[in-house]
Amino acid sequence: VEGFVAGIGKRINNQIDQLAADRAELRWDENGLRYRIILRKENDEWRVDDIYIRPTPRDGDSDRDGESSLPDEF
């Protein structure tokens, strides 16, 4: 948890990708992991909707929907 909070602190000024009027994402890779924070706008306030922490995808793999291509037993 401390590493996750430190990672957010280092990226406080990074660009947040707004995917829709009420949905945005902050994403970064660090130490072999991909962190994704999904934000949802409710009553004019942005709130954390979900957090994904997955291994960084290999070349050609995608985890945009929060799923990794790694086997379930990983």
Order of alpha helices (4+ residues) and beta strands (2+ residues): alpha-beta-beta-beta-beta
